[in-house]
Amino acid sequence: MAVSLEQFTLAIILAALFAIIYLLRVLVLLERRIARMDDNLFRITRKIVKEEKKIEYEFEHPCAAKPATPAKKRRR
């Protein structure tokens, strides 16, 4: 069973195309994962900024600071 040069060339081209398609799929999955990480970092940053503003306000207005409330007990 001999393979002609045309069949061999066609097999190489098809293999290259399938490899490109697979790599594009991997790149799309990685991009989605990075986008989720970016969203999480943005959410964490907003929480930190909110806490820092709260701390700055309490530092500038010590009389306005609310006393700490004890944590509620969790039910099981």
C-alpha positions in Angstrom: 0.0 0.0 0.0 1.9 3.0 -1.3 1.0 6.5 -0.5 1.3 9.0 -3.3 3.0 12.3 -2.8 -0.3 14.1 -3.2 -1.9 12.0 -0.4 1.0 12.6 1.8 0.9 16.4 1.2 -2.9 16.4 1.8 -2.4 14.5 5.1 0.2 17.0 6.3 -2.0 19.9 5.4 -5.0 18.4 7.2 -2.9 17.6 10.3 -1.7 21.2 10.4 -5.3 22.5 10.1 -6.5 20.3 12.9 -3.6 21.4 15.0 -4.4 25.1 14.4 -8.1 24.5 15.3 -7.1 22.7 18.5 -4.7 25.5 19.5 -7.4 28.1 18.8 -9.8 26.2 21.1 -7.1 26.2 23.8 -6.5 29.9 23.4 -10.2 30.7 23.7 -10.4 28.6 26.9 -7.3 30.4 28.4 -8.8 33.8 27.4 -12.0 33.0 29.3 -10.0 31.9 32.3 -8.0 35.1 32.3 -11.1 37.2 32.0 -12.6 35.4 35.0 -9.4 36.1 37.0 -9.5 39.8 35.9 -13.1 40.1 37.1 -12.2 38.5 40.4 -9.3 40.9 40.8 -11.5 43.8 40.0 -14.1 42.7 42.6 -11.4 42.3 45.3 -10.0 45.7 44.4 -13.4 47.3 44.9 -13.8 45.6 48.3 -10.3 46.9 49.4 -11.1 50.4 48.2 -14.4 50.3 50.1 -12.7 49.1 53.3 -10.0 51.8 53.0 -12.5 54.5 52.6 -14.3 53.3 55.7 -11.0 53.2 57.6 -10.1 56.8 56.4 -13.5 58.1 57.4 -13.2 56.5 60.9 -9.7 58.0 61.2 -10.8 61.5 60.2 -14.0 61.3 62.3 -13.2 59.2 65.4 -16.5 60.2 67.2 -18.6 58.9 64.3 -17.1 55.4 64.5 -19.6 52.8 65.4 -18.8 50.3 68.1 -18.0 46.8 66.9 -20.9 44.5 67.1 -20.3 40.9 68.3 -20.6 38.3 65.6 -23.8 36.3 65.5 -23.7 32.6 66.3 -24.3 30.3 63.4 -27.0 27.7 63.6 -26.2 24.1 62.7 
